[in-house]
Amino acid sequence: IWLKTLFPIVKNIIYQQLLKSKAKIILIEVPLLFQGKLDSLCDVILGVESPQNLQKERLYARNPKNADALMVLNERNLYHQYLPYVTERLINEGNITTWKKLVEQKLKTYLREI
């Protein structure tokens, strides 16, 4: 239902924002990037990975009531199916400060390449 009803609207909004932007780099976070065919809009696709035990730990810290249900959903994730199309894999296995530094470093690297 999501892909057929709401996602076309979201896709159009993303596309319109991309057309308006003058930025050198635009980051879009789309859970259904490949299923929604939005990968065609991307020059670079960064895949974010976290160890399963860390994902579970973070889920329980943020939302202990729904963590188990969210982990079941996560197990159905098709991320590994799309790895051949990912430009670069980023491993999120530290704290938020470490993660921000990694992302900033990657963005600087891609900015230098423009």
N, C-alpha and C positions, 0 to 999 in steps of 0.2 A: 504494500500500500504506500509506504514512504517513498519508494523510488518512482511510483507512477503519479502520485498526487502532489506532495509537498516538495519533493526534490527538484522538479523542473522549475519551480518558483525560486528556490534557493540558488539553483544553477544560474538562472537568469540574473539574479541580483549580483552574484559573484562576477559574472561576465561583464555586467554594466559597470561595476566598480573597477574592474581591470581596465576597461576602455577609458575611464575617466582619469586614472592614476598617472602621475608623472614621475613616480618613484623609480629608482634604479632597480630595486629589489622589492618584490611583493611576496609576502608569505600568506598562503592560504592553508587552513587546516580543514580538511574534508575527510570525515570518517569513510565515506564511500567514494573516494577519489577515482578508483578504477571502475567500479560498478556504474558510477554516474558519468563516466567518460570525460571527467575533468582533467585527467592526466594529459590530454592533448593540449591543454593551455599552459603546461609547465615545461620549462627548459631543464629544470633540476627537480628531482624528487628525493626528499630526505625521509628515510624511514627511521622511526624512533622505536627502540627496543629497550625493554627492562626485564631483568630476570623475574621469573614467575613468582618466586618467594617475596621479592621486593614489591611487586605489584600487589600481592595479597596484603602485605604489611601496610602499604599505603592506603589501600581500600578500607581496611579495618580502622585505620587512624582517621580517615575522612568520613566514613559512613558505615559504622559497625553494624547497623541494622540491616543494610542491604548488601553487604560485602560478599556474602556467599552467592547471592543471585547474580551479582555483577561478575564474579569470577566464572560462573557458568557461561554467561554471555561472552566473556573474554576467551574462553576455550573454543568458541565457535568462530573466532576471528580468522579471517582469510589472509592475514598479513603475509605469511610465508609463501602463499601461492603467488604473490605479486613481487617477491624479492627480485626476480630477474629484471624488473622495470625500475627498481629503486637505484638512483644515482649513487647515493651514499647512505650508509647505515650509521646512525648515532646511537650510542649505548648510554642510556640513562640509568646509571647504577649508583650514583652518589646522592649527595644532598642537593637542595635547590641552588645553593651558591655554585657548586661545581657544575651543575647542569647549565646555569646561566652563562658561566664562563665558556663552556664548550660551545654553546649556541652562538655567543658573540664572536668567538674565534672563527667559527664556520662562516658566519655572515661576513666578517672582514675578509676572509679568503675569497668568497664569491664576489664581493665588491671589487677586489683587486683585479679579478678576471674580466670585469666588464670594460 
